[in-house]
Amino acid sequence: MSVVVSVEGLSVGFWRGRPRTLVPVVRDVSLTIHTGDIVCLLGQSGSGKSVTALSLLGMVPWEPGILSGRVVYEMNGERISLYEGIEAGRGDLLDGRAPRSARRWRRQVEERASRVRGKLAHYVFQNAQTSLNPFWTVGAILERHLRRGGRAGPDVLREAARGLERVGLPPDTAGQYPFELSGGSAKRVTIACAAAAEPPLVIADEPTTGVDPRLRLEILALFRELCRPPRATLLISHGVGLFQDLVSHICVMYAGQIVEAGPRGDVLGPGGPRHPYTRSLLLAELGVRERSAPVALAVEAGCAYRPSCAVCATLPDALQRRCREPQPPLAVDQSLVRCWWAAEHGPSEGGIA
């Protein structure tokens, strides 16, 4: 399998409060997505999932935004590195200034991102209705995505009609505006747009959120069709339940970091989950609540999950000191786990799957 996009050491931060304080929201995230992969980026609200995904398309707000890292697309012999030259390009942005070098770097990033958006990667937003242009009809929106995918000529109109039919919408939907659609219909239109562009990578942010249970199953079926190999998919979700038999890999995020990652069988199977947070998150889907604390935005040295960790709470003080050591490693045997104690305490009896 060939690499579609690789992310190395991505860090993102935003200014907050008075006086302004730089708050890191994504910290040293690395992942690689190959053709045919369906990767689930899993975590609670505020863990950095959506900011990570938006960074893949150069859609993170500036000031300061991307702090460091690389996002590289490789497809059909073309290589696009979104944040090439970030070290020199950021200039004095961290001091709140935007010198000429930084503005020039911004333009370069935007030019590279425009070659990716809708062509190499397509983003399916969580709120479908607000992601559609309110001044364009559904038909015009679909035609635009078809042309981005390389379609041209009179066949575009017929392709747009077929695209609506494939997602279960009548042909007259093409003449409607987004504000005239129900939430479920808007979701179907966004899926039709993603399919029309035929991108190698689809990024879907909570694709089944905001619809009733019956419609959720229909949207899930459409999403399964959209994710067929060789297309790669990055799926953002609070829980893995609905997508458990669909995803190939799982990356679990907490406080802006990936704390556990691996193939679905390793994370959900008999040998996992290994990280205490992953275990707590998956048990919460089953209605089992464990002790918890709010996600910390400003993370002190050591494990960010320490205040809520059931494993750490059972350790004597002498061993808890290790949880305060800087950056627990992201590795245990063949798995990727950011926990000092994963080898001794991580695996759960029988797994979750």
C-alpha positions in Angstrom: 0.0 0.0 0.0 1.2 3.5 -0.9 1.3 6.4 1.5 -1.5 9.0 1.0 -0.5 11.5 3.7 2.1 11.4 6.5 2.1 13.7 9.6 5.3 14.1 11.6 5.6 16.0 14.9 2.6 18.3 14.3 2.1 20.8 17.0 -0.6 23.5 17.1 -1.3 26.3 19.6 -3.6 29.3 20.1 -3.4 32.5 22.1 -5.7 32.7 25.1 -6.6 35.2 27.9 -5.1 38.5 29.0 -2.2 38.7 29.0 -2.0 36.4 26.1 -0.8 32.9 26.9 0.2 30.4 24.2 -1.9 27.2 24.8 -0.9 24.1 23.0 -3.9 22.2 21.6 -2.1 19.6 19.5 1.3 18.3 20.7 3.8 16.3 18.6 1.2 14.2 16.6 2.6 11.8 14.1 0.6 9.3 11.9 0.7 7.8 8.4 -2.4 7.0 6.3 -2.0 4.5 3.4 -4.4 3.7 0.5 -7.3 1.7 1.8 -6.8 2.6 5.4 -9.8 3.7 7.5 -8.2 5.4 10.6 -10.4 6.4 13.5 -9.2 9.4 15.5 -10.9 8.8 18.8 -11.2 11.0 21.9 -13.5 13.1 24.0 -14.4 16.8 23.2 -11.4 19.1 23.5 -8.8 16.4 22.9 -7.5 18.0 19.6 -9.1 15.7 17.0 -10.7 18.3 14.8 -7.8 20.7 15.0 -5.5 17.9 13.9 -7.7 17.0 11.0 -8.1 20.7 9.9 -4.3 21.0 10.0 -4.1 18.3 7.3 -5.8 20.8 4.9 -4.2 24.0 6.0 -7.4 25.2 7.6 -6.2 26.0 11.1 -6.6 29.7 12.0 -3.3 31.7 12.2 -1.9 33.6 15.2 -0.1 31.4 15.8 -1.7 28.2 14.6 0.8 25.6 13.3 3.9 25.7 15.6 5.9 22.9 14.1 5.7 19.6 12.1 5.2 18.3 8.6 2.1 17.2 6.6 3.1 15.6 3.3 0.8 14.3 0.6 2.1 11.8 -1.9 -0.2 10.8 -4.8 0.4 10.0 -8.5 4.0 10.9 -8.3 3.2 14.3 -6.8 4.5 15.3 -3.4 3.1 18.3 -1.5 4.5 19.4 1.8 2.1 21.9 3.3 4.3 23.4 6.0 7.7 23.2 4.2 10.0 25.9 5.7 7.9 26.3 8.8 11.0 27.0 11.0 12.1 30.0 8.9 8.6 31.1 7.8 7.0 31.6 11.3 9.3 34.6 11.9 8.1 36.5 15.0 4.5 35.2 15.0 4.9 33.8 18.5 5.6 37.4 19.6 2.3 38.5 18.1 3.9 40.1 15.0 3.5 39.2 11.4 6.7 40.2 9.5 7.0 40.0 5.7 8.6 36.6 5.8 5.7 35.2 7.8 3.1 36.7 5.5 5.0 35.2 2.5 5.1 31.8 4.2 1.3 32.0 4.8 0.7 32.6 1.1 2.9 29.6 0.2 1.0 27.4 2.6 -2.4 28.6 1.2 -1.2 27.9 -2.4 -0.1 24.4 -1.4 -3.3 23.7 0.4 -5.4 24.8 -2.6 -3.8 22.0 -4.5 -4.9 19.5 -1.8 -8.4 20.6 -0.9 -11.1 18.8 -2.9 -8.5 17.1 -5.1 -6.3 15.0 -2.9 -8.4 15.3 0.3 -12.0 16.2 1.0 -13.4 17.3 4.5 -16.9 16.2 5.5 -17.7 18.6 8.3 -19.7 17.7 11.4 -22.3 20.4 10.8 -23.4 19.6 7.3 -25.8 22.6 6.7 -23.3 25.3 7.7 -20.5 23.7 5.6 -22.6 24.2 2.4 -22.5 27.5 0.6 -26.0 29.1 1.4 -25.9 31.2 -1.8 -25.5 28.2 -4.1 -28.0 25.5 -5.0 -27.3 21.9 -4.2 -26.8 21.2 -7.9 -24.2 24.0 -8.3 -22.3 22.8 -5.3 -22.2 19.3 -6.7 -21.1 20.5 -10.1 -18.2 22.4 -8.5 -17.0 19.3 -6.7 -17.3 17.2 -9.9 -15.2 19.8 -11.9 -12.6 19.6 -9.1 -12.5 15.9 -9.6 -11.7 16.4 -13.3 -15.2 16.2 -14.9 -16.1 18.6 -17.6 -18.7 19.3 -20.3 -22.4 18.6 -20.4 -22.0 15.3 -18.6 -21.5 17.2 -15.3 -25.2 17.9 -14.9 -26.1 14.3 -15.4 -23.4 13.2 -13.0 -24.7 15.6 -10.4 -28.2 14.1 -10.7 -26.8 10.6 -10.4 -24.8 11.6 -7.4 -28.0 12.7 -5.6 -29.7 9.5 -6.6 -26.9 7.4 -5.1 -27.4 9.0 -1.7 -31.2 8.6 -1.8 -32.2 12.2 -2.7 -34.8 13.1 -5.5 -33.5 14.9 -8.6 -35.4 18.2 -7.7 -33.0 18.5 -4.6 -30.5 20.0 -7.1 -32.6 23.2 -7.3 -32.8 23.6 -3.5 -30.6 25.8 -1.3 -28.9 24.3 1.8 -31.2 26.1 4.2 -34.2 24.4 2.6 -32.8 20.9 3.5 -33.3 18.9 6.6 -30.3 17.9 8.7 -30.3 14.3 7.2 -30.6 15.6 3.6 -27.7 18.0 4.2 -25.6 15.1 5.5 -26.4 13.1 2.3 -25.4 16.1 0.1 -22.0 16.4 1.9 -21.4 12.7 1.3 -22.4 13.1 -2.4 -19.9 16.0 -2.7 -17.1 13.9 -1.2 -17.9 11.0 -3.6 -18.2 13.4 -6.6 -14.6 14.8 -6.1 -13.2 11.2 -6.0 -10.3 12.3 -3.7 -7.7 9.7 -2.5 -8.4 10.8 1.1 -11.7 11.6 2.9 -11.7 13.3 6.3 -15.1 12.8 8.1 -15.8 14.7 11.3 -18.5 12.8 13.3 -20.5 11.9 10.1 -23.5 10.4 12.0 -23.9 13.2 14.6 -27.1 15.2 14.8 -29.5 12.7 13.1 -32.1 10.3 14.5 -31.2 6.6 15.1 -33.0 5.3 12.0 -31.4 7.9 9.7 -28.0 7.3 11.4 -28.0 3.8 10.1 -28.8 5.0 6.6 -26.0 7.6 6.7 -23.6 4.9 8.1 -24.5 2.7 5.1 -23.7 5.6 2.7 -20.5 6.3 4.5 -19.4 2.7 4.1 -19.8 3.0 0.4 -17.8 6.2 0.4 -14.9 4.5 2.3 -14.4 1.6 -0.1 -10.7 0.9 -0.9 -8.5 2.2 -2.4 -9.8 5.4 -0.9 -8.3 6.2 2.5 -10.4 7.7 5.3 -9.7 9.6 8.5 -12.7 9.3 10.7 -13.1 11.6 13.7 -15.3 10.3 16.5 -16.1 10.4 20.2 -16.8 6.6 20.2 -15.9 3.7 18.0 -19.1 1.6 18.6 -20.9 2.4 15.3 -17.7 2.1 13.2 -16.1 -0.8 15.1 -16.3 -3.3 12.2 -15.4 -0.6 9.6 -12.1 0.9 10.8 -8.7 -0.6 10.2 -6.7 1.5 12.7 -7.4 3.5 15.8 -5.6 6.5 17.2 -6.7 7.7 20.6 -6.1 11.3 21.5 -6.1 13.0 24.9 -5.0 16.6 25.7 -3.6 17.1 22.2 -1.5 13.9 22.2 -1.9 10.5 20.7 -1.9 8.2 23.7 -2.5 4.9 22.0 -2.5 3.8 18.4 -2.6 0.5 16.4 -4.6 -1.8 14.3 -8.2 -2.3 15.4 -7.5 -5.8 16.7 -4.6 -4.6 18.8 -6.6 -1.8 20.4 -9.9 -3.5 20.9 -8.9 -7.2 20.9 -7.9 -9.5 23.7 -4.5 -7.8 24.2 -6.0 -4.3 24.6 -6.7 -1.6 25.3 -3.4 -0.8 27.0 -3.7 2.8 27.9 -6.0 3.6 30.9 -7.7 6.5 29.0 -8.6 4.2 26.1 -10.0 1.7 28.5 -12.1 4.4 30.3 -13.3 5.9 26.9 -14.5 2.5 25.6 -16.1 1.5 28.9 -18.0 4.8 28.9 -19.6 3.7 25.6 -20.9 0.6 27.5 -22.3 2.8 30.3 -19.5 2.2 32.8 -18.1 5.5 34.3 -14.7 5.8 35.9 -13.2 8.7 37.8 -12.4 11.7 35.5 -11.2 15.2 35.4 -11.5 17.9 32.7 -9.0 17.8 29.9 -6.1 20.1 30.7 -5.3 22.7 28.1 -2.0 23.8 29.7 -0.4 20.4 30.4 2.4 20.2 33.0 5.3 17.8 32.7 4.5 14.2 32.8 1.4 12.2 31.8 -1.5 14.5 31.0 -4.0 11.9 32.1 -2.5 11.5 35.5 -5.3 13.4 37.5 -8.0 10.9 36.1 -5.9 7.7 35.8 -7.3 4.7 37.7 -3.9 3.0 37.4 -1.9 5.9 38.8 -4.4 6.3 41.7 -3.6 2.7 42.8 0.1 3.1 42.8 2.1 4.1 45.9 3.6 7.6 46.0 7.1 6.4 45.1 5.8 4.9 41.8 3.5 7.8 41.1 6.5 10.0 40.7 7.3 8.3 37.4 4.0 9.5 36.0 5.3 13.1 36.6 8.4 12.5 34.5 8.4 14.3 31.1 6.7 12.7 28.2 6.0 9.0 28.8 7.1 7.0 25.7 4.7 6.2 22.9 5.8 2.5 22.6 5.1 -0.8 24.4 6.3 -3.9 22.6 4.7 -3.7 19.1 1.9 -1.3 20.2 2.0 2.5 20.4 1.1 3.5 24.0 2.0 6.6 25.9 2.1 5.2 29.4 4.9 4.1 31.7 2.8 1.3 33.2 1.1 -0.1 30.0 3.1 -3.3 30.0 2.1 -4.1 33.6 -1.4 -2.7 33.8 -2.6 -1.9 30.3 -4.2 -5.0 28.8 -7.8 -5.7 29.9 -9.3 -9.1 30.3 -10.7 -10.4 27.0 -10.5 -7.0 25.3 -13.5 -4.7 24.4 -14.4 -6.0 20.9 
